[in-house]
Amino acid sequence: MDILAKYKFADWLYNRFVEHYRKSEIAEALMYLDVLTHYKYFALEIRRLSDQRRHIKELHAKITKALKAETVDKLLLAGDEGIEEFNREMKEFEDHLRKIGLSEEYITERVSDKKMNYGTN
C-alpha cells in the first residue's frame, strides 16, 4: 500500500519530528515542526494544494495536541514509514512469542490483539 506522493513530504517532516522527540533531541524535533508549520502556511496560499493542506493540518494538529497533553512519545510514525514500523514491531513480537515456546493458537490471538490495540498503550 503506497502512500500518495503528494503526502510524502509532510509525512517525512512529521516522522523526523517524532523520531527526534523519541530520542530526546527536542531542539531538532522542533526544527522539523517549524518547517511543517511553514509548509502548512505555504499550502494555505496555493489553492491546488487543498488535499495536502488538509493532510498537513492533521499532522500538525496531532503534534500540537500531543505537545499540550505531554504525550508526544506516544505518537506513531505516518505514511510508509509508519506501515514499515508497524509490520516490523508485529514481526518482532511474533518472533519473541515463538522463541519462548508458546502455542501457535496463542501466538495468533496475541498478535491479533496487539494489532487491534497498536498505538493505544
N, C-alpha and C positions, 0 to 999 in steps of 0.2 A: 504494500500500500504506500504509494509515493505521495508525499505531501506536495501540494501545489507549489510551484516555483515562486509564485508571487508572495508567498508567506515565508519563504526560507530566510530572508534577511532578518525579519522581525523575530522569527524563531531563534535564529543564531544569536542575536543580541540578548534575548531573554535567557537562553541557555547559558551564555557566558556569564550573565548576572548570577544565575542560580549556582553554577559551578564555583565561581569565585566566592560567593557568600558561604557556600558549604565548606570551603577551605579557610574561612575566616579572613579572607582578603577583601575587607569591606570597601576600601578605597577603590580598588579595581572594579568591584561589583557596581559601585555607584557610578563609575565612569560609563559602564555599559547601560545603566539605567538612564543616565543623562543623554546618551546617544539615542536610545529608544524614545525618550521624551521628544527630542528634536525631530526624530523621524515621524513621530505622531503629528507634530505641528506642520511638518512638511507635507504630509499626506492630507492634512486638512485643506491645504491651499490648492491641491490638484484634484479636480473633480473626478477624473477617471480612476482614481485610486480608492474608490469607495469600499471595495472588498478588503483591500489591505488596511485601510483606515479602521474598519471595524475590528479586524484581527489584532492590529496594533493596540487599539484601545482595550481589548480584552486582556491581552498580555500585560499591558501597563497597569490595568486595574487589579490584576492578580497580585502583581508585585506590591502595589500601593497598599492593598488590603492586608497582605502578609506582613508588610513592614509595620503597619499600625497595630496588628494583632500579635506581633513578635513571633510569627510562625514561618518566617522565610525559609528556615531549614527544612520545612516540610514541602516546599514547592517541588513539583516534578518537572522534568525536562519536557519541552514541547517538540512537536514535529517528529521527523525521522529519528532524531537522537533520543527522544522520549520513548519511541517504539523500541529502539535498539536496547535502551537501558531496561525497559520492562521485560523484554524477551531474555536478556542476559540474567536478570535477577531471578526470573522464574526457572530458568535452566539451572542456575546455581542452587536454588532452593531444592529443586527436584533431585539433583545430584547429591546434595547433602543428605536428604532423606533416604536415598538408596544406599549411600555409604554407611549409614548407621543401621541398615538392615531391616527397614520397615517393609510391610507388605505392599504390593502394587496397588491394591484397592485403597489402602490408607493413603498412599502417596498421591493417588489420583484425587481423592477427596480433599486433602490438604492443599494441593496445588490449585485445585478449583476454587477453594475458599480464599486462598491468597490472591488469586487473580481477581476475584469479585471484590475484595476489600483493599486492593492495591491503592496506596496513597492515602488511606484513611486512618492509618495508625501512626 
